[in-house]
Amino acid sequence: MASRAIPHKATAGALRAARQIEPHSTLRQSIAELIDRETGLPEILDLLEGILAEAGHLIESRSPELVAHARTVIRNYGDETARQAE
């Protein structure tokens, strides 16, 4: 599966870190997005989406709670376009 760049809204944790790093609110969003990119969050979300697309039905038969939780994570941290495509 090829990795694709996923634009996304910065996570709450990254925004908290950015708030500690940068006192000027105009730069916080870009710093938070940089933190998420450098920690690999977009790639992890892309991987999780791929796993659910390929094997979600198999995982769901054994652990529906796990799949529900994974889909919630994708919805909460994924980008707007991915959520609209669901």
C-alpha positions as CSV (number, residue, x, y, z in Angstrom):
1,M,0.0,0.0,0.0
2,A,1.5,3.4,-1.0
3,S,1.6,6.0,1.6
4,R,-0.2,9.2,0.7
5,A,0.1,12.6,2.3
6,I,-3.1,13.1,4.4
7,P,-3.9,16.7,5.2
8,H,-5.4,16.7,8.7
9,K,-6.5,18.9,11.5
10,A,-3.9,19.0,14.2
11,T,-4.5,16.7,17.2
12,A,-5.4,18.1,20.6
13,G,-2.1,16.9,22.0
14,A,-0.1,18.6,19.3
15,L,-2.1,21.8,19.8
16,R,-1.3,21.7,23.6
17,A,2.4,21.2,22.8
18,A,2.4,24.0,20.3
19,R,0.7,26.3,22.9
20,Q,3.7,25.6,25.2
21,I,6.2,26.2,22.4
22,E,4.7,29.2,20.7
23,P,3.0,32.1,22.5
24,H,1.7,33.6,19.2
25,S,-1.6,32.0,18.3
26,T,-1.1,32.6,14.6
27,L,1.7,30.1,14.5
28,R,0.3,27.4,16.7
29,Q,-1.7,25.6,14.1
30,S,1.3,25.2,11.8
31,I,3.5,24.1,14.7
32,A,0.9,21.6,15.8
33,E,0.6,20.2,12.2
34,L,4.4,19.9,12.1
35,I,4.4,18.0,15.4
36,D,1.8,15.5,14.1
37,R,3.7,15.0,10.8
38,E,7.0,14.5,12.6
39,T,5.4,11.9,14.9
40,G,4.0,10.0,12.0
41,L,0.3,10.4,12.8
42,P,-0.8,10.8,9.2
43,E,1.0,7.6,8.2
44,I,-0.5,5.7,11.2
45,L,-4.0,6.9,10.3
46,D,-3.4,5.9,6.6
47,L,-2.2,2.4,7.7
48,L,-5.2,2.0,10.1
49,E,-7.6,2.9,7.3
50,G,-5.9,0.4,5.0
51,I,-6.2,-2.4,7.6
52,L,-9.9,-1.7,8.1
53,A,-10.5,-1.6,4.4
54,E,-8.7,-4.9,3.8
55,A,-9.5,-6.9,6.9
56,G,-12.1,-4.9,8.9
57,H,-14.7,-7.6,8.5
58,L,-12.4,-10.3,9.8
59,I,-11.3,-8.2,12.8
60,E,-14.9,-7.2,13.5
61,S,-16.1,-10.8,13.7
62,R,-13.6,-11.4,16.6
63,S,-13.6,-7.9,18.2
64,P,-16.3,-5.5,17.1
65,E,-15.3,-3.1,19.9
66,L,-11.8,-2.9,18.5
67,V,-13.0,-2.0,15.0
68,A,-15.5,0.5,16.4
69,H,-12.7,2.1,18.4
70,A,-10.4,2.2,15.3
71,R,-13.1,3.9,13.2
72,T,-13.7,6.5,16.0
73,V,-10.0,7.3,16.0
74,I,-10.0,7.8,12.3
75,R,-13.0,10.0,12.5
76,N,-11.5,12.1,15.3
77,Y,-8.1,12.5,13.9
78,G,-8.5,11.9,10.2
79,D,-8.9,14.7,7.7
80,E,-12.2,16.2,6.7
81,T,-12.1,14.8,3.1
82,A,-11.6,11.2,4.4
83,R,-14.5,11.6,6.8
84,Q,-16.8,12.9,4.0
85,A,-15.9,9.9,1.8
86,E,-17.2,7.4,4.4
